[in-house]
Amino acid sequence: MHTLLVTGPGGAGRSTVAAATALAAARQGHRVLLLCAGPADPPVTPQGTLRVARVDSGEEFRRELVELQERGSAVLGMLGARPLHTDEITELPGAEQFALLRALRRAADEPGTDLVVVDLPPLHQAITTLALPAQLRRYLARLLPAERQAARALRPVLAQLAGVPMPAQWLYEAAARWDEDLAAVQDVLEAPTTSVRLVAEPGPGADAALRLGMLGLALYRLPVSALVANRMLPAGSPDPWLAGLAAQQEKYAAQWAGDESLPVLPVPHLGRDPHGPEDLAELAPAPAPATAPRPAWTVEDRIAEDGVLLWRVPLPRAEKRELGLVRRGDELLLTVGPYRRIVPLPAALRRCTVSGAALADDELRIRFTPDPELWPRSGGKA
């Protein structure tokens, strides 16, 4: 099964393009699920081999909180807490992100589906949502490490004496369930059959938003399979204003197409708001690779030439002023514009010290010098 994550700058028409993409794939005979985030109704209805589902974050939040209360009922009773009833629960900020991730996992588990098209929120919010599973798993591992749990043999005895499950046991069991759920979502996002399709209306504002967004996607190693240049105006209009706008669109679309590794798919402006399946059929992007390779962060052995190992991190169109790098133990904290990621160092680099970094040819090249006390005397590879 393939998963296509559709996002782009706000107001670029990503929901319409996602629906058009799903409908076109279904008309080609594929079994397609269109998964829509947000409160608005999807711009297409189920038909043929196309199924449509909307993520109801409010209902999802209520169900999860009720289940959590039921699992911890004994502990809550011991503490004198009064459980919340379903009709008094309203979703909290951030519930939409978790509801979307859970829906994505369920969609991936559904049999009889060839393609899941996910209509994600606007670009920045989409990136932070897609980064959540790995981030939260790291937090759980640090705050509730499995090796520091209370002795398993004593917990049942203590629970019998107290008459209730021990809070520590309940907490660790809950953390284990969360980690399992997050790992399942992370597996979907990191699968070779998952990629991102960006939607933008060519222009200076979209170009700036795309530059930062693609940096964020590169930082989290989320592959982009295509860029949809949406709402393209026809050239040659006698109206000077429309002609100027069309020329500007062509300029930025050509600039985006200059990156041969990223297909740019033009989609015309209908001159009206799209309505119905026939309009969506006109807006379906041309076929493009369904997947793209996951960006590789490679370690180059340059010990013989320069005495260093070079870690190459692709960051397209990055600027030096927006980069940050901090080594913390066996991890590296990377900051790129508004995005931040903590990544574990490859085994060979853990026995080195960071000796410098440079940005060149859309790559951050981090130099690591072997620590003589930790590196093999032969100076060979790890």
Salt bridges, closest charged atoms under 4 A:
GLU59 OE1 - ARG62 NH2 3.51
GLU60 OE1 - ARG63 NH2 2.81
GLU60 OE2 - ARG102 NE 2.88
GLU60 OE2 - ARG106 NH1 3.09
GLU64 OE2 - ARG102 NE 3.87
ASP109 OD2 - ARG105 NE 3.83
GLU110 OE1 - ARG51 NH1 2.67
ASP114 OD1 - ARG31 NH2 2.83
ASP179 OD1 - ARG137 NE 2.96
ASP181 OD1 - ARG105 NH1 2.56
GLU190 OE2 - ARG294 NH2 3.81
GLU201 OE1 - ARG231 NH1 3.28
ASP207 OD2 - ARG317 NH2 3.07
GLU278 OE2 - ARG27 NH2 3.57
ASP279 OD1 - ARG272 NH2 2.71
GLU300 OE2 - ARG302 NH1 3.13
GLU300 OE1 - ARG312 NH2 2.72
ASP306 OD2 - ARG302 NE 2.72
GLU319 OE1 - ARG321 NH2 2.55
GLU322 OE2 - ARG211 NH1 2.74
GLU331 OE1 - ARG138 NH2 2.75
ASP361 OD2 - ARG365 NH2 3.51
GLU363 OE1 - ARG312 NH1 2.67
GLU363 OE1 - ARG365 NE 2.85
